[in-house]
Each structure stands twice: as structure tokens, then as C-alpha cells.
Amino acid sequence: MSETRSPREVFHRLLEGITGGRFSELAELYAENAVVETVFQPVGPRRFEGRAVLMERFALVAAHSPLELSATNVVLRETDDPEVVVAEWDYRVHHRVTGRAFEAANIQVLRVRDGLIVESRDFHDHLALAVGGGGLPDLVAALEGRQPA
């Protein structure tokens, strides 16, 4: 039997996979019945249940994301619950379409059991991503219930 990864190790693998653009590998870090909540997602679904759903989501990101990401200011805090870690970091972002470079703050609360993520609450700076990608007018339209331009 292989050695079980700690919550700290799982987070670092997740972040390395994201910044390395290896989205096809990310779903294997999640349990079959994992739940991911993107708490500050301004439009669209905020809750994703199950590894299969996450695999589909990561495939979409891999196919359509115009972002190049690198992580800075990574701080990982352990909690009084040995399954839970809280990660704080910034992405340095280069948007390949707009050419803009900017930073986006992130906080993630991960529950890892038997080396797999079973729960994740993700707090990403979606507004910075929308502004950096030139998508603020579309975001405002969506929030107002209008069709984006």
C-alpha cells in the first residue's frame, strides 16, 4: 500500500498542478465524493460534487483558460483538526488574450482524508480575474440578469 499524503502535501501538489497547467491530473487529488465550493464565484454554480464533475470542470479550464499562473506569498496554516489546512496565496497572472499582468488573492480551506481532498472551500478574487481579462462588462451584465455583449 502506498504512503498517504498529508493535507500539506496534497495542497502543494494541487497548487503545482494548477500553476503547471496540468489540469488533467488534478481530479486524482480528490475523493470520489468530494465537494468543492467556490464561495465568491459571482455567477454560475458555486458547488461541485464528485470527482467526475471536477474532472469535467478541470477539462474545461484546460481547454479554455487564457491564464498563465504562478503562485507567490504562499502561507499554509495547519489547524487543530489534523485533516484541515488553510492556504493563502497570490497568483501572478498573465492573461494571454489581453496581455495584462496582475495579481489575484486566494484562500482555500481543504479537508484531506486518506490523502485525498474530501472538501474544499475556495475563496478566489474573481473580480481581479474579470478585470484583468477585460470581462468586467460581461460580469456586470450577468449580475444584472442581462446577456453579456
Secondary structure in CASP SS format (residue, H / E / C, confidence):
PFRMAT SS
TARGET T0000
AUTHOR 0000-0000-0000
METHOD secondary structure of the structure
MODEL  1
M C 1.00
S C 1.00
E C 1.00
T C 1.00
R C 1.00
S C 1.00
P H 1.00
R H 1.00
E H 1.00
V H 1.00
F H 1.00
H H 1.00
R H 1.00
L H 1.00
L H 1.00
E H 1.00
G H 1.00
I H 1.00
T H 1.00
G C 1.00
G C 1.00
R C 1.00
F H 1.00
S H 1.00
E H 1.00
L H 1.00
A H 1.00
E H 1.00
L H 1.00
Y E 1.00
A E 1.00
E E 1.00
N E 1.00
A E 1.00
V E 1.00
V E 1.00
E E 1.00
T E 1.00
V C 1.00
F C 1.00
Q C 1.00
P C 1.00
V C 1.00
G C 1.00
P C 1.00
R C 1.00
R E 1.00
F E 1.00
E E 1.00
G C 1.00
R H 1.00
A H 1.00
V H 1.00
L H 1.00
M H 1.00
E H 1.00
R H 1.00
F H 1.00
A H 1.00
L H 1.00
V H 1.00
A H 1.00
A H 1.00
H H 1.00
S C 1.00
P C 1.00
L E 1.00
E E 1.00
L E 1.00
S E 1.00
A E 1.00
T E 1.00
N E 1.00
V E 1.00
V E 1.00
L E 1.00
R E 1.00
E E 1.00
T C 1.00
D C 1.00
D C 1.00
P C 1.00
E C 1.00
V E 1.00
V E 1.00
V E 1.00
A E 1.00
E E 1.00
W E 1.00
D E 1.00
Y E 1.00
R E 1.00
V E 1.00
H E 1.00
H E 1.00
R C 1.00
V C 1.00
T C 1.00
G C 1.00
R C 1.00
A E 1.00
F E 1.00
E E 1.00
A E 1.00
A E 1.00
N E 1.00
I E 1.00
Q E 1.00
V E 1.00
L E 1.00
R E 1.00
V E 1.00
R E 1.00
D C 1.00
G C 1.00
L E 1.00
I E 1.00
V E 1.00
E E 1.00
S E 1.00
R E 1.00
D E 1.00
F E 1.00
H E 1.00
D C 1.00
H H 1.00
L H 1.00
A H 1.00
L H 1.00
A H 1.00
V H 1.00
G H 1.00
G C 1.00
G C 1.00
G C 1.00
L H 1.00
P H 1.00
D H 1.00
L H 1.00
V H 1.00
A H 1.00
A H 1.00
L H 1.00
E C 1.00
G C 1.00
R C 1.00
Q C 1.00
P C 1.00
A C 1.00
END
